Amino acid sequence: MRKVLAAPAVRPALCAVLLYFAFLASPLARGSRLGIGGESGEFQDCPACPPHYCADCHFADGGAAASTVEIIDDVTESNTVSSIAPGETRWFRVRVSGGPAPPPQRICGFDVSTDGGTLVPSKDLDTRYADTPYTAEVTHLKPHDYDAVSQICEFLFQWTAPNVAPGASYTLWGAGNSADNNGFADGDVPALTTHAITIASPIPPALSCSTASLPPFVVSQGMNASAQSFTCSNTGGGSLGFSVSDNAGWLSVLPASGSLPGGASPQTFMVNYVTASLAPGHYSADISVNGGTAGTWHVAVSLDVQALSCSTTSLPPVVVNQGINASAQSFTCSNTGGGSLDFSVSDGVGWLSVLPASGSLPGGASPQTFMVNYVTASLAPGHYPGDISVNAAGTTWHVAVSLDVQAFSCMPALLPPVVVQGSNASDQSFTCSNAGGGSLGYNVSDNAGWLSVLPASGSLPAGGAPQTFTVSYDTAALNPGSYPAAITVDTAAAGSKLIDVELTVTPSGGPPPNDDWANAIPVPRRGGTFSGTLVGATPDGSDSLGTSGGGDVWYVYPTGPSGPLQADTCGSNDLGGVDAGVDTVLSMHLGAPGTAANQLDANDDFPSSLAPQACSGIDLGAPRDSVVVGSTSPSQEIYIRIAKYPFSPAGPFVLHVTPEPDAGFLGLAAAGALAALARRRLSLSRL
């Protein structure tokens, strides 16, 4: 039985004494700022006496607004009743609102007691009176300020239900005081509340996992597959014991057993694979998470082991004029397993063939090169997709082919003249041809007053003989800067072709505008094509290829999400004629000025780059154009440096910057190297 106070006068007398001595001890006369036990509204001195609560010491002066006190269940948000399982711990909030004005001066305090269970305070509460009749009680260590926005004042505490049979009921008594913080007991507004609790039936455990199947994966023979993972949790109550089993000897799951507390964070399960000894083929397995009365959760596993590995899944798109056979392409395949792997090659189209068509791949030997030859001269204009299948040991590797045949074409698609201020740029030219039948009439137009094209009209004869167009420039009056323009060759029967012109006017007697890395030309996040010149450039960077002695110019790519980035000078070596242009050297750097120390990639001639096919069909003479592949950074800009091969003449160039380039152009060699580039980028960012 709970005890009561012996005499009605004890509590008011105690408050008066506390307030009196606090007034003497403090110049602010704030009274007791600690909570006072026995003031929750549960306790009274006699059956007919009013309950003790904050009004024993605090009272309104008649001008203050009413206040409200609530005990709120932090799970259900109910302020009147809660249903809690035996032994469960629940958070509650004491909320005080209303009371005296003005609001900026308001503070509040509280006292909560219970007739069963256990009260646990948060850091600002005090479980005092442990050896008194008020053992199940919490009160504040210091008053709280009202929130300036919500105009409410709150305290947190926990209540733990006793382990009793369902149906038992308990009460939380609460009292709160809204005070004007003026140092006196008048002008404050105390209030009372209760919150009923019923002991409910325990919530049974419930097993739930993040997936019913792991993503299918393919692994090369002789290799262990990378680990995978999934999570499981107990979405019910209590503790859920589990055990994990599987029906395959090539996988294991950790942890193999344990328990999942109700409402806790999910448990991660690591699935580890030992697949190096498996023969090529398809393998499936089932992981069972047994939760006892909570049931069993099954996770399916799908594995394919293959010894066949090829360099790409798609060849670079091919564009060819009608009446012409497209140039050959190639890819490689190898046997990553042991022994000898017999293969056969097939395709579903009549306009290509692959050699060799069959053979064997020795385990661990050098890759086998497959030549893709095209017979496209008889094809009508249009788009032609194809698929090459390399079949070996029950597995098939697919290589996609994309071909476009066009009757009317013009090349090159970009003219990048560079001229010194006060001079006219040298004439340039492009050609157009009609590979179809019949004569094709045309008209030429442009959108710039500083260029002209001859002939301006005419017809292209059938059979593909090219027509040369001469572009003349009147640039002497232009100020330094970049001037874009477009030339349109329009035919009524076969559409139109666009030739872009990117004119750069450099200051008289000075270097290019982006000669210094600090003046690097910004590249949009979508990438783009830029024309420039190395004429008059001075050096302020270096690379691992040793081209620091010549001049260089700079471009800068912005920060952004991590991903592959390619830059190339394809077509630069043939500006003005085959092999008549500049022999470029490209490098990509994480930060500036660019040096070998912060270099991500560097390349002189594209066949030795990470994207060895990038300039195929564009650099028509000796392979002197350059390609670099790197990785963008969310925290640092990427600087692209263009220099020239030592002792070669300077000249104009064209730069293409491509974020997330086509995987067919990069190939698996570049794709595999991107992870290493990303790791190097991270290492450089820490310097």
Summary of the structure (lengths in Angstrom):
residues: 687
radius of gyration: 40.6
end to end distance: 71.7
largest distance: 121.0
contacts: 2279
relative contact order: 0.07
helix: 8%
strand: 45%
